[in-house]
Every structure is written in structure tokens, then in C-alpha cells.
Amino acid sequence: MGEAIAFYIIAGFILIFAVLVVTAKEAVHSVVFLVIDFLFVAALYASLGAEFLAIIQILVYAGGIVVLYLFVVMLVNLKRPPEAYADPHRRTTLGFALSAAMLLEIGVIASYGYVKPAPALAAVAAPVTGNTEEVGWLLYTSYLIPFEIASMLLLVAMIGAIVLAKREL
């Protein structure tokens, strides 16, 4: 019973700070609310027994990503009038149509219900015990190819960012 109460309290704080992120007037305040929201998500992971995800949430998101957001907020000139951001070539009708099509597609997929995955993953039992060890075992056995593809995509994105930054100098 206590775990359920803690879950709902933490989930309530996550929702409150998520709303504050979107509704904050100042961009820096929005980033601060985002950090607090990420910390509550880490607390939720820890309360559910996923300590590895909680630590990764704090290190990657509350640490790295938010620092990146702060750099962007500090470097972008937010003192320009709103007209300077307007794009005359923006296609709002097309955007709304694509959004409606995506929402319809998600609704159709959700209406079919959840299909249980094949028990093939359950057959490959990890010879380790513990949350972090199981994640590592699955990451480097069953999910090795998606892991390598994600690492290659991140490497290409990093090289592209370096090339684009080098051109501006």
C-alpha cells in the first residue's frame, strides 16, 4: 500500500513539473523545472526497483541534456520581436493534416490492442542476477545489432555537428 501511495505522489509531482515546464514564462525557469521533473522520474525508477535506469536518468538527462538546453537558452537571442521568428513559407495546413493523420494512425494501432511478444526472449535466460547485469546481458546478446546501429547513428550525428560547426568559423 505504501509503494502505491509513493508511486502516485511521485507521479503527481512529475505531472505538475511537466506542466510548469510548458507554462513557464522564462526559458531558464522552464529548464530548472525540467531538471526537477527528471529527478522525480529518477525517483520513480528507483521506487520501482530499476536503480540502473534511475542513475542513467540522473547522469544523462538531468546532467547532460539539461546542460545542453541551458547552453542553447543562453546562446539564443530571445530579445527579438516575435515577427522575427515568423516564417512566410510555413505550411500550417499541411502540418495539421499530417498531425491528424498521425493521431488517427495511433488510434487505429491502439484499437487493435496490445499483442504479447513471442516467448523467444523468455527462453534466452540470462545467466546473471541483478537489474544492471540483466540489462547488460540483454544489451550485448539479444539487442546487439540495434545497440550498434544506435551507436553508429550517434557517431554520424556527432561528426555532422562538428562539420556544421566548423563551416561557420
C-alpha positions in Angstrom: 0.0 0.0 0.0 2.8 2.4 0.8 4.5 1.7 -2.5 1.3 2.7 -4.4 1.0 5.9 -2.4 4.6 6.8 -3.1 4.1 6.0 -6.8 1.1 8.3 -7.1 2.7 11.1 -5.1 5.8 11.0 -7.3 3.7 10.7 -10.5 1.7 13.7 -9.4 4.9 15.7 -8.9 6.1 14.6 -12.4 2.9 15.9 -13.9 3.0 19.2 -12.0 6.5 19.9 -13.0 5.9 18.9 -16.6 3.0 21.4 -16.8 5.3 24.0 -15.2 8.0 23.3 -17.9 5.5 24.1 -20.6 3.8 27.1 -19.0 6.9 28.9 -17.5 7.3 32.4 -18.9 11.1 32.4 -18.6 13.1 29.8 -20.6 15.6 29.4 -17.7 12.8 28.6 -15.3 11.5 26.1 -17.7 14.8 24.3 -17.8 15.0 24.3 -14.0 11.5 22.8 -13.8 12.7 20.2 -16.4 15.7 19.3 -14.1 13.3 18.8 -11.2 11.0 16.7 -13.4 13.9 14.5 -14.5 14.9 14.0 -10.8 11.3 12.9 -9.9 11.4 10.5 -12.9 14.6 9.1 -11.5 12.9 8.7 -8.1 10.1 6.9 -9.8 12.5 4.5 -11.4 14.2 3.9 -8.1 10.9 3.2 -6.3 10.1 0.7 -9.0 13.4 -1.2 -8.4 15.1 0.0 -11.6 18.2 1.5 -10.0 20.2 1.4 -13.2 17.6 3.5 -15.0 17.4 5.9 -12.1 21.2 6.6 -12.3 21.2 6.8 -16.1 18.3 9.3 -15.8 20.2 11.5 -13.5 23.5 11.3 -15.3 22.3 11.6 -18.9 19.2 13.6 -18.7 19.3 15.7 -15.6 23.1 16.2 -16.1 24.0 16.2 -19.8 20.8 17.1 -21.7 19.7 19.9 -19.4 23.2 21.5 -19.6 22.8 21.4 -23.4 19.4 23.0 -23.1 20.9 25.7 -20.8 23.7 26.5 -23.4 21.1 26.8 -26.1 18.9 29.1 -24.0 21.8 31.3 -23.0 23.2 31.5 -26.6 20.0 32.1 -28.5 18.9 35.8 -28.6 15.5 35.7 -27.0 15.1 39.5 -27.1 14.0 39.6 -30.8 10.4 40.5 -31.5 8.0 37.6 -32.4 7.8 38.8 -36.0 11.5 37.8 -36.5 10.6 34.2 -35.9 7.8 34.0 -38.4 8.4 32.0 -41.5 6.3 33.1 -44.5 6.8 29.6 -46.1 5.4 27.7 -43.2 2.7 25.3 -44.2 0.4 25.1 -41.2 -2.5 23.3 -43.1 -0.1 20.6 -44.2 1.2 20.3 -40.6 -2.2 20.0 -39.1 -3.2 17.4 -41.8 -0.1 15.3 -41.0 -0.7 15.6 -37.3 -4.3 14.5 -37.7 -3.2 11.5 -39.9 -0.6 10.5 -37.3 -3.2 10.8 -34.5 -5.6 8.6 -36.5 -2.9 6.1 -37.1 -2.0 5.9 -33.4 -5.7 5.5 -32.6 -6.0 2.6 -35.1 -3.0 0.9 -33.7 -4.2 1.3 -30.1 -7.6 0.0 -31.1 -6.2 -3.4 -32.1 -4.8 -3.8 -28.5 -1.5 -4.9 -27.2 0.0 -8.1 -28.7 2.2 -10.1 -26.3 5.7 -10.6 -27.6 6.8 -14.0 -28.6 8.2 -16.1 -25.7 11.6 -16.4 -27.6 13.1 -13.8 -25.3 12.0 -15.6 -22.2 13.7 -18.8 -23.5 17.0 -17.0 -23.5 17.6 -16.7 -19.8 20.4 -14.5 -18.7 23.0 -16.4 -16.5 23.3 -13.3 -14.2 21.2 -11.9 -11.4 20.5 -8.3 -10.7 19.0 -5.4 -12.6 22.1 -3.9 -14.1 23.6 -7.3 -15.0 20.5 -8.3 -16.9 20.4 -5.0 -18.8 24.0 -5.5 -19.8 23.5 -9.1 -20.7 20.4 -8.4 -22.9 22.1 -5.3 -24.5 25.1 -7.3 -25.7 23.4 -10.5 -26.7 19.8 -10.1 -27.8 19.9 -6.4 -28.7 23.5 -6.2 -30.0 22.5 -5.1 -33.6 20.1 -2.3 -32.5 22.7 -1.1 -30.0 25.4 -0.9 -32.7 23.0 0.8 -35.1 22.2 3.4 -32.4 25.9 4.0 -31.7 26.6 4.5 -35.4 23.7 7.0 -35.7 25.1 8.9 -32.8 28.6 8.9 -34.3 27.3 10.2 -37.6 25.3 12.9 -35.8 28.4 13.9 -33.8 30.5 14.1 -37.0 27.8 16.1 -38.8 27.6 18.6 -35.9 31.3 19.0 -36.0 31.3 19.6 -39.7 28.5 22.1 -39.5 30.1 24.0 -36.6 33.5 24.0 -38.5 31.8 25.6 -41.6 30.6 28.6 -39.6 34.1 29.6 -38.4 
